[in-house]
Amino acid sequence: MIVRTHRLYPFGSRLSACTARCVTAAVIGFGLLAGMGGCPDSTQVAGETVRGDDATQAASSGAPLDVWDGQPAGGNANSNDNSAPAAGNDNTNVNDNNSNDNTGGGDPPVVPPVDPPSDDPPPSDPPPDDTPPVDPPVDDDPPIDGETAVGDPPLTPAGVYLAGLGIPRTLALGTANGLSGNGGVVIGRTRFDVGGTVKALTWSTIATNDIGQLLTSSRYATANGVSSDGLVIVGQSKSAAGLEAFRRSAADGMVGLGDLPGGAFSSVAFGTSARGAVVVGSSASANGTEAFRWSSVAGMTALGDLPGGAFSSGATAVSADGLTIVGFGTSAEGERAVRWNSSGAAVSLGTLPGGAFSRATAVSWDGGAIVGVSDSEAGERAFIWTAAAGMRSLGEISGGDEYSLATGVSASGAVVVGTAASADGFVAFVWDEARGMRRVDQVLQDEYVSLVTWRLRGATAVSPDGHVVIGYGVNPAGDAEGWLARLP
């Protein structure tokens, strides 16, 4: 039997050194974290009928995308990259620019972290054993039965290419966390200045915009999820009460969502439904760290946890209709990937064979396919789960050291993206049933796209049709930078 401890994986729960698997794992709190979120959309997948909404994309296609032209941007290709790969933990320090790329032998991938302000609320007290009842979620985004949604026309140019989204400390995306349905709007954050100001940003073919913060004097906001039409953005910002989940729309601006009763004030939103009517995330509560579902009708509703374990749960993504929520919970057996159904009940998805933990990070359009990471006899592996086949490993990149993590899935569940260890460090991957796990940079090179010295360290989300992928990496100048790739 292989004995191992856990790496740092989605939304920051466990930590160990990449080069020493048996280092004691450290548990990191979920409630104060800011991480990534993705959202499926209404784009029709070839040969399939996709449920969705008819909302149109906010940005227009009038301006061309800044497509990488294959020419070197100068700088040192071997400069430092201390921005870690994507998984959503913001509890560790980050250097967003100009440092050596040490990802080949460092800790496993996590989203480039952000240090919250020093006056953040303290962790909540240990939770009591009792779990309050959970009301069934309100159906704010009912499914559109029998309707074929063709989606908005893509705003990204046709063809196969790679484009940078801008370097940190400028009004451009240093970290890409979420993608609208047609690939025309990317959301994320950047560390804006040497003093540590963190801005939540949106990027489109038209412009890159700072979306503001809850508290005018605050220096912290991060965007984690976006609706399919790009009009609703969710994440976390500093408010007068503390670190607070927000929902931002064109109609209402940025609005704090509050937190669950009890415990120190803290909440963070990670995902939203197709129309932006349902928001999911994590909050401090009387029980500890607890998953929530928010809607304008019901407000913030606690989702509870699996029975038997030390109370800790979090919601990381939600289906397009708002009815299926995924994330993690804690049972007597340990941390498990969880699916909350429309009745509000938490159901464990189990682990891969021999695994001690699992966590779900993304869900397909109709809630039928769930992806994430699980421990296994062969190491930590990206997985896909369906009701018919259960949990299956997506494998690894050749030459890697037994680690992969899935962070995004297409509308139908046919395409999965994420991060995997390789012989030359962490790399972005794309997976499908026919071709298995492939490096995104290799897919681009096979289509004669010149990467110059770009290093694509991780993918965070994929468009509903499976062709547009976003992520983070190191550009030819040696800066950490978000990227967008259109694949064949």
N, C-alpha and C positions, 0 to 999 in steps of 0.2 A: 504494500500500500504506500502511495506517495503522500508524505506529510508536507503541507505547505501553509503559509499564511497569505494574506490578501494584499493586493496592490491597491493603489488609489484609483477608484473607478467612479462611475457616474454619480454626480451630486455629492461626492465626498463622504464616503462612509468608512473606508479602510485605507491604510497606508502601509507600504513596505518598500524596501529598496529593490529596484529592478535586478540588481546584480547579486542580491542575497535574499532568496525567497523565504528563508526561515527566520528573518527578523520579526520580532514581535509586532503584531498589527496594532495600530492606534485607531481608536474610534473618534471620528470627527463629527461635531454637531451639524445637523441638517438645516435647522431653522434660520440661521443667519446667512446661509449661502446664497450666492447668485449664480445661476448656471444657464445652460442652453436650453432651448425649446424649439421644436419645429412644428409645422402644421401642414397637414395634407390639404389638398385643394380640389377644385372642380375640374381639373384638366382630365380629359378622357384618355384612358390607357387603351392602346391599340387592341381592338378585339374584345373590349370589356365595356360594361355599363357601370358608370360611376355615379353614386349619389352625390349631390352637391348643391351649391347655391348659385344664383345667377348674378351675384355682385360683380361689378366691373372693377378692373385694376385702377388704383388711384393715379399711378404715374403713367405718362404717355410715352409713346415710342419715338418721339420726335428727335431725340438726340442719340447719337451712336454710342455704343458701349466702348469703353476704353480697352480695346482688345490688345493683348500683348503682341507686339510685332516681331518678336523673336530676336531683338537686338539687346545686347548686354546693357544693364543700367549702371554699370560701374560698381565699385566697392569690392569688398573681400568676400568671396563665396564661402570662406570658412569662418566668417565672423560668428560672434556668439548668438545663440538662440536659447534663451532661458525661458521662453514662453512654452509651457507644457501643453501637450495635446488635450483634446476636448473631452471632458466628461462632466463638467459642471461644478467643480469644486472651486470656490473662491476664497479659501481660507489660508492660502500660502502666498508668499511674496512673488512678484512678477517683475521682470525687466523686459519692457516691450520693445526695446530697440538696441541695436548695435552691441551684441555680445556673442561669444562663440557658440556655435551649434553643438551642444553636448547631449543631444537627445538620444544618440545611439546607445548610451550606457546609463542613462539616468532613470528616474522613476517612470512608471507607466503613464500613459497619456491622461492629461486633465486639461480642462479649459484654462487658458491663461488666467491666473487668479487675480483677485482684487482685494486689497486690504480695506475693509470697512472702516469708517471713521472711528477714532479711538474712544469716543463716548458711546459706543454701541451698548445696548442692554446686555446684562450678563445672562448666561445660560439659565434655563428654568430649573426648578428643583426637581429631584427624582420623582417620576410619576407614581400615582397610586395604582393599585392593582385593578380597580374597577374601570370599565370602559363605558361611557355614556352611549345610549342608543343613537343610531344614525338614521335620520329621515331619508327616505328615498329621494334621489335627485330629481329636480324639476326638469321636464323636457323642454328646454328653451330653443333647441335646434332640432325640431322633429325631422325624421328622415323623409325624403321625397321619393316615395315608392313608385316604381315604374318609370321614373323620369331619367332620361339620358342626358347627363350634363357634359357638354363639350368643353366648357371652361373658357377662360379668356385667352386670346391669342398671345403667344409668348412675346415678351418685350425684349428678350435677349436675341441678338442676331442669330440667324441660322448658321449651320456649320459646326465644326469641332474646334475649340480653342480654349485658352486659359487667359483670364483677366485678373489683374490685381485690384483690390478694393481700397487701397490706400494704406499708408504706414501710420503707426501710432503717433500721438502728439501732433496730429494734424486733424482737420475735420474730415476724417475718412476712417473706414473700419479697420481696426487692428485685429479684431476678433469677430468672425461672422457666426451668429448663433441660430438664426432662423431665416426661412425663405418663404415668400408668398407663393401662391399656387401657380402662377405663370412664370415664376422665376424673375419677375421684374423688380421686386423689392426685397432687399436683404436687410436684416436687423442685427444689431450686436452692440459692441462698445469699443471704446479706446481709452487708454490712459492718456489724458490730454496734455499734461504738463509735468514738469519735474516734481512739483509739489504733490502730485498724486491725484489730481482731479480725474474722475472717471465719468465719461459721458456716454449716455445711451444714444445711438445713432441709427438712422435709416439711410440706406444707399439705394439709388436707382440709376437708370440711364440718364436721368435729368440732373440730379444733384444728390449730395450727401447732406443730411440735416441733423442737427442736435435737437432731440425731442424734449429737452428740458428735464426738470426734476420736481418732486413734490414740494420741497422746501427751497425757496429762492436762494437761500444762503448755502444750501447743501453742495458738496463737491462730489456726490456719488449717485449714479443711476446706471442701471444696466438693463438692456432689452433682451428678453429670453425667448419670446414667442410672438408669432404674428398670424393674423387671420388670413384666409385664403385670398381675400381681395386686397390685402396689404393696408387696410384702413384701421385695424385694431391691433395695438401692440401691448404686450404685457411684460412685466419684469419686476424689478425691485428698485426703490429709491429711499433716500433718507427723508423722513418726515419729522414733524415736531414730536411725534410719539416714539420714533425709533426707526429701524429698518422695516419698510412696509412694502407689501405687494401693491402694484399699481396696474390699472387698465387705462390705456390712452386711446381715444377715438377722435375723429375729426369733429364730431358733434360736441363732445363733453370735455375735450382736453384730457390731461392726466389726472386721474382720480385714485386716491388711496382706497384699498379694499379692506383695511382694518386687519384684525387678527381674531383668532379663536379665544373664547373666554379663559381666563386663568393663565398663570405663567408670566414670564417677562414678555414684553411686547416685541414681537418679531414675526414677519411673514414674508414670503417670496412667491411670485407667480412664475411658473415654468411653461405653461402651454395654454392654448385657447382653441375653441372649436372653429369650424369653418367660417361662421358669420361673426365670431367674436362674442357670442352671447354667453358662453360658458368658459370660465377660467379655472385652472387647477394649479395646485402648488402645495406648499408646506407652511405650517404655522406653529408657533409655540402655543400650547394649550395647558389646561389643568392636568392632562395626562402625560405631557412631555412634548415631543415633536410629533405632529400629526398632519396627515394629508387633509386637504380641503378641496371642496368644489364651491365655486362662487357663481351666482347668477343675479341679475337685477331683480328677479322675483323673490328668490329665497335668501339672498345675501350669502355670506360665507358659512358653509355647512361642513361640520367635521365628518370625516369618512371612517374614523376608527382604525383598527389594526387587526391583524391575525390574532387568534387566541393563543395564550400559553407563554409568550415570550415577554422580555422587557419591552415596554411600550415604546415603539418608534415606527413611524410610517411617513411616507411622502408620495405625492402624486407628481409625475414628471411629464405626462402627455395625455391628450384626450382625443377621441375620434372626432370626425367631422360633424357628426350629429349631436355631439355632447353627451352621448349615452354610455360610452365605454371609456373608463379612466384607467391608466396603468401607472405603475411605480414600484414601490417596495413596501413590505411590512415585516414584522418580526414575530415569528412563531416560537414554539418550544424548541424547534430544530435549528433556529437561527434566522438570518435575514433571507427573505424570499421575494422573487418577482411576484407582483400582485396585479390582478385585474379586478376592478370594481365594476359590477354590471349595473343595469338600470334600476335594480332594486336597492342598490347601495351596499350590497354584500361584498366583502373582500374575499377573493378566491386565490389561493396560492398556485403558481404555475410550476412549482417544484424547481429542480436543478437538473443539470446534465449529470450523467452517471458518475458517481463518486464525488459530486460537488458538495461544498459546505455552505454556499451562499449563491444568490442570484439577484438581479435587479433589472427591471424593465425600463427602457429609456424612450421608446417611440412606438406608435401604433398606426396601422394602416387606416385608410379612409373610413371603412365600415367597422373597424374594430376587430376584424377577423385575423389579422397577423400582428404579432407583437414581437419586438426585438429588444435586445439588451446584452447583458453579460452574465455568465455563470462560471463558477468554479467547476472543475471536472478532474477526472483522473489524469488528463493530458495537460492540465494547466487552465488558465482563465481564457474562455472562448466566447466570442460573439455568438448569439443564438437567435433563432427565429422560432416562434411558437404559434401553432394553429390548433384549433379544437380537434381537427382530424388527425394530425400527426404528432401533437404534443411538442415538446421542446427538442430542437435539433441544433447541433453545432454547425457553424458556418466555416469551421476550419481555421487555417492560419496562412500567412504568407511564407513561402519557402525561405528558409534561412533564418526565420524569426525565433524568438525564445519563448514560445508557448503562451502568447498573449494576443488577444484581439477583442475589440469592443465595438458593438453596433450602436449607432446613434441616430440613424435616420432610415425611413422606409417609404417606398413609393405608395401611391394610392391603392394599388391592388395587392401589395406585398411582394411583388415580383422582383424588386430591386432594393438592396440594402446597402447602406454606406456606413463607414466608421473608420477606426484606427487600428492598426496592427503593428506588431513588432516585426522587423525585417533584419537582414544582415547589416544594413547601414542605418539603423535607427527606426523610429516610428514613422509610418507612412499611411497616407489616406488609401482606403480600399473601397472597391465597389464589388458587389456580389450579386449573381443571379444563379438560378438553378442549373442552367445549361453549362455555364463557364466557370462556376465556382467563384472563389475570392481572387480578385486581381488588383494590382496596384493602379491607382488612378493615373499616376505619372506614366506608367507603361502603356496604359490604354491610349493616352494622348500621343505618346511617341509612336505607337503603332499606326496612328493616323497622320503621322508626319508633322505633328505640332512640336515646334522647338520650345523646350522649357528653359533654355540657356542654363542658368544655375539655380532655378527655383527648386526648393525642397518642400514638397507637399506633405506636411507632417500629420494631418488628420482631416477627415471629413465630418461635418456636423449635421448636415441635412441634405435632402434630395427632393426635387420637384415631383409632383404626382405622376408625371409621365416617365420618370426615371432618367431623364436626360441632363438636367441641370443639377450640379453638385456644388456645394459651398464648403469651405473649410478654412484652415489656418496653416501657415507655414513660414518659410524664410525666403524673401525675395532675392534677386541677384545682387542687391546692395548689402545684403546681410541683415536687413530689418525684418522683424516679425510683421507679417501682413496677412490679412484675410484675402481669400481668392474665390473666384467663381469659374467653374469649368463646364463647358457644354460637351457632352459625350455623344458618340454615335448611337 
